[in-house]
Amino acid sequence: MAITRRKFMTYVGGSAAGAVVFQACGVPADELLVQAPVEMPEDLVTGLDNWYATLCRQCSTSEGIVVRVMEGRAKKVEGNVDYPINQGSHSVRCEAGLQALYHPDRIRGPLVRVGERGSGQFREISWEDAIGRLAEQLQNLKDSGRESSVVMATDPVGGHLGGVVETFVSKYGGRHMGYEPMERTSLRRAIKHVFGQDTMPDFDIENTNVVLSFGADFLNTWGSPVRHARGYGQFRQGDRDRGDFIHVEPRFSMTAANADQWVYVTPGTEGMLALSIAQVIIAEGLGDATAAHALTDNAGFDLNGFTPANVAGTVGVTAEKIHDIAVRFAGNGPA
């Protein structure tokens, strides 16, 4: 039998009405309630939470955080409003700290290899056994005069912990190597050369007029993104004129997407572009020549070969654009 659209809608309407009728004739809803088999005890204590201030070690930034703990278990991570770097904010890496803490594959104690090198076969040992093995091996190396072959590899550490590590390796005669995926050795050396301090700087982004960045994806992964993002927000929207941001990088990163001008540069030639900008600033008297000589041990630096015309073809940036960047950077201080 053929069913027309009109008949189909009639059947559907009748079915819905029938469902309503039979539902009305059903068992009352209150008679379907089932009492819980276990009653809540009258002396039930819901628990009190404690907040502990600490540092996040998911990355080398070490943001200040407070951790909510209930019944001995960490439940929540928040930024510490009293910590000067992040001032209450925190990154998603800090949030992931709870996942790392409770992950079933987390290493909870010392391991010793039981298979061939590279096999990935380990077994757990006690801390007493691990410390005994380590002390014995270190003593054997020292007795044989090979203590200089010992390298203590850690994450980047500073403060009191860094002092303990450096004291240990110096007393023993070994070396300390701090490893991190985002290598910052060149930056540390530059700060040591210019300011005489072997430390990481704090960039005062919020109080500058021009930011010229060379390959530093500081709004995403470089340095302290939380600290930089807070400063960048004030740099753009604070009680002041909107800052000018120029970003030099081969890749169109998150930081490049936020820049007023993204300058594509041939990979590996960022330093040459920086020297060309410096050449324009010094040659045209846009900066302090005395300071430039002081930073190079009064010997100066030969920039004649780094004019915009000479490097434009290599770095992939026109000479006019290089000159414009130099003028904007030097003429709108502080930068």
C-alpha positions in Angstrom: 0.0 0.0 0.0 1.4 3.4 -1.0 1.7 5.9 1.9 1.4 9.5 1.1 3.1 12.2 3.1 -0.3 13.2 4.6 -1.0 9.7 5.9 2.5 9.4 7.3 2.2 12.6 9.3 -1.2 11.3 10.5 0.2 8.0 11.7 3.1 9.8 13.5 0.8 12.2 15.3 -1.4 9.4 16.4 1.5 7.4 17.8 2.8 10.4 19.7 -0.7 10.9 21.2 -0.9 7.3 22.2 2.5 7.4 23.9 1.3 10.4 26.0 -1.9 8.5 26.9 -0.1 5.4 28.0 2.5 7.4 29.9 -0.3 9.1 31.8 -1.6 5.7 32.8 1.8 4.4 34.0 3.2 4.0 37.5 3.7 7.2 39.4 7.3 8.5 39.2 7.7 8.6 43.0 7.1 4.8 43.2 10.0 4.2 40.9 12.5 5.8 43.3 14.9 3.3 44.8 16.5 4.1 48.1 20.3 4.0 48.2 21.5 0.7 49.8 24.1 2.6 51.9 23.1 5.6 53.9 25.4 8.5 54.2 26.9 8.5 57.8 25.8 11.2 60.1 29.4 12.0 61.1 30.6 12.3 57.5 33.5 14.8 57.1 33.7 16.3 53.7 37.4 17.2 54.1 39.4 20.3 54.1 41.7 21.4 51.3 45.2 22.8 51.8 47.1 25.0 49.3 50.8 24.7 49.1 53.1 27.2 47.4 55.8 25.7 45.2 57.4 25.9 41.8 56.4 24.2 38.5 59.2 22.2 37.0 57.4 21.1 33.8 59.8 23.5 32.0 62.8 25.6 32.9 60.8 28.7 33.5 59.9 27.6 37.0 56.6 29.5 37.4 55.3 30.0 40.9 52.2 27.9 41.6 49.9 26.9 44.5 48.7 23.3 44.6 45.3 22.3 46.1 45.8 19.1 48.2 42.9 17.0 49.7 43.5 13.8 51.7 47.1 13.8 50.7 46.5 14.0 46.9 47.1 17.0 44.6 43.9 18.0 43.0 44.4 21.4 41.3 47.1 23.8 40.2 46.8 27.6 40.1 49.2 30.4 39.6 50.8 32.1 42.6 49.7 35.7 42.7 52.8 36.6 44.9 55.3 35.2 42.5 57.1 37.9 40.5 57.4 36.1 37.2 53.9 34.9 36.4 51.9 36.9 39.1 49.0 34.6 39.3 48.9 33.3 35.8 50.2 29.9 34.8 50.8 27.9 31.6 49.1 24.7 30.3 52.3 22.9 31.1 51.7 23.6 34.8 48.2 22.2 34.4 49.8 19.1 32.8 51.8 18.6 36.0 48.9 16.6 37.6 48.8 14.3 34.6 52.6 13.7 34.9 52.2 13.1 38.6 49.5 10.4 38.3 50.6 8.9 35.0 51.0 5.1 35.3 54.3 5.2 33.5 55.9 7.8 35.8 59.3 6.8 37.2 58.8 6.7 40.9 62.3 5.6 42.0 65.7 4.6 40.8 66.1 2.1 38.1 69.0 -0.1 37.0 69.5 -1.5 33.5 69.2 -5.3 33.3 69.3 -5.8 29.5 71.6 -4.7 26.7 72.3 -1.0 26.2 69.4 0.4 24.2 67.0 -2.5 25.1 65.0 -0.4 27.5 65.0 -3.1 30.2 65.2 -1.8 33.7 64.2 -3.0 37.2 63.4 -0.9 40.3 65.9 -0.8 43.1 65.8 0.9 46.5 67.2 4.4 47.2 69.8 2.9 49.6 70.9 0.5 46.9 71.1 3.2 44.2 73.1 5.6 46.4 75.5 2.8 47.4 76.1 1.9 43.7 76.6 5.5 42.8 79.0 6.2 45.6 81.0 3.1 44.8 81.4 4.0 41.1 82.3 7.6 41.9 85.0 6.4 44.4 86.4 4.0 41.9 86.7 6.7 39.3 88.4 9.0 41.8 90.8 6.4 42.9 91.9 5.8 39.3 92.3 9.5 38.6 89.4 9.7 36.2 87.0 12.0 38.1 87.2 14.5 35.3 85.3 12.1 33.1 82.1 12.4 35.3 79.4 14.7 33.9 76.3 15.5 36.0 73.5 16.0 33.6 70.3 17.7 34.9 67.6 20.0 33.9 68.5 23.7 34.1 68.7 24.5 37.8 69.4 27.7 39.7 69.1 29.2 43.2 70.0 27.0 46.1 69.7 23.8 44.2 72.0 25.0 41.5 74.5 26.0 44.2 74.4 22.5 45.6 75.0 20.9 42.2 77.8 23.2 41.3 79.5 22.7 44.7 79.2 18.9 44.4 80.8 18.7 40.9 83.5 21.2 41.7 84.5 19.4 44.9 84.5 16.1 43.1 86.3 17.3 40.0 83.6 16.6 37.4 81.4 18.9 35.3 77.8 19.9 35.3 75.7 20.0 32.2 72.2 21.5 32.2 70.1 20.2 29.3 66.9 21.7 28.0 65.2 21.3 24.6 65.1 25.1 24.1 68.8 25.9 24.1 69.7 29.3 25.5 73.4 29.1 25.8 74.0 31.9 23.2 71.6 34.2 25.1 73.4 33.5 28.4 76.8 34.2 26.8 75.5 37.5 25.3 74.2 38.6 28.7 77.5 37.7 30.3 79.4 39.6 27.7 77.3 42.8 27.9 76.2 42.9 31.5 78.8 40.7 33.2 76.1 38.4 34.8 75.8 34.7 34.0 72.0 34.6 34.3 68.8 34.8 32.3 67.4 38.3 31.9 63.9 39.6 32.4 62.8 41.5 29.4 60.9 44.7 30.3 58.5 44.4 27.4 55.7 46.5 29.0 57.8 49.6 29.3 59.4 49.7 25.9 58.2 51.5 22.7 59.7 49.1 20.1 60.3 45.3 20.4 62.7 43.9 17.8 62.8 40.1 18.1 65.1 37.7 16.2 63.6 34.2 16.1 62.4 34.3 19.7 58.9 32.8 19.7 58.3 34.4 23.2 54.5 34.2 23.0 54.5 30.4 22.5 57.5 28.4 23.8 60.6 30.7 24.2 61.6 31.8 27.7 58.7 32.4 30.0 55.6 32.7 27.7 53.3 33.6 30.7 55.6 36.4 31.8 56.1 37.6 28.2 52.4 37.5 27.4 51.5 39.6 30.4 54.2 42.2 29.5 53.1 42.1 25.9 49.5 42.8 26.8 50.6 46.0 28.7 52.9 46.8 25.8 49.9 46.8 23.5 47.0 48.0 25.7 48.5 49.6 28.8 48.2 53.2 29.9 50.5 54.3 27.1 50.8 54.5 23.3 50.6 51.2 21.5 54.0 49.7 21.1 55.6 48.7 17.7 56.5 45.1 17.3 58.9 43.8 14.6 59.5 40.0 14.5 62.3 38.4 12.4 61.9 34.7 11.8 61.8 32.3 8.9 58.6 30.6 10.2 55.2 32.3 10.7 54.9 31.4 14.3 52.4 32.5 16.9 54.6 35.4 17.8 55.1 36.3 14.2 51.3 36.4 13.8 51.0 39.0 16.5 53.7 41.3 15.2 53.1 44.6 13.4 55.7 43.5 10.9 56.8 40.0 10.3 60.2 39.9 8.5 60.9 36.7 6.7 64.7 36.0 6.8 66.7 33.2 5.2 67.2 30.5 7.9 70.5 31.0 9.7 71.1 34.6 8.6 69.4 36.3 11.5 72.8 37.4 12.9 73.9 38.9 9.6 70.6 40.9 9.5 71.2 42.2 13.1 74.7 43.3 12.1 73.3 45.1 9.1 70.8 46.9 11.3 73.7 47.9 13.7 75.7 49.2 10.7 72.9 51.6 9.8 72.5 52.8 13.4 76.2 53.5 13.9 76.9 54.8 10.4 74.0 57.3 10.5 74.6 58.3 14.1 71.3 57.0 15.3 72.8 55.4 18.4 75.5 56.0 21.0 78.8 55.3 19.3 80.7 55.4 22.6 78.5 52.7 24.1 79.0 50.5 20.9 82.8 50.7 21.3 82.6 50.0 25.0 80.6 46.8 24.4 83.3 45.6 22.1 86.2 46.2 24.4 86.9 49.6 22.9 88.1 47.8 19.7 84.9 48.4 17.8 83.6 46.0 15.1 84.1 46.3 11.4 80.6 46.6 10.0 81.6 48.0 6.6 80.9 44.6 5.0 77.4 44.5 6.5 75.7 47.4 4.7 72.0 46.7 3.8 73.0 46.6 0.1 75.7 43.9 0.8 73.6 41.5 2.8 70.1 42.0 1.3 70.6 39.1 -1.2 71.9 36.7 1.5 69.3 37.4 4.2 66.3 37.7 1.8 65.3 41.2 3.0 65.5 44.3 0.9 68.0 47.0 1.7 65.1 49.5 2.1 63.4 47.3 4.6 66.6 46.8 6.6 67.1 50.6 6.7 63.5 51.2 7.8 63.8 48.7 10.7 67.0 50.3 11.9 65.4 53.8 11.9 62.3 52.6 13.7 64.3 50.7 16.3 66.8 53.4 17.1 64.5 56.4 16.8 61.7 55.3 19.2 63.5 54.4 22.4 63.4 52.8 24.8 63.6 49.8 22.6 
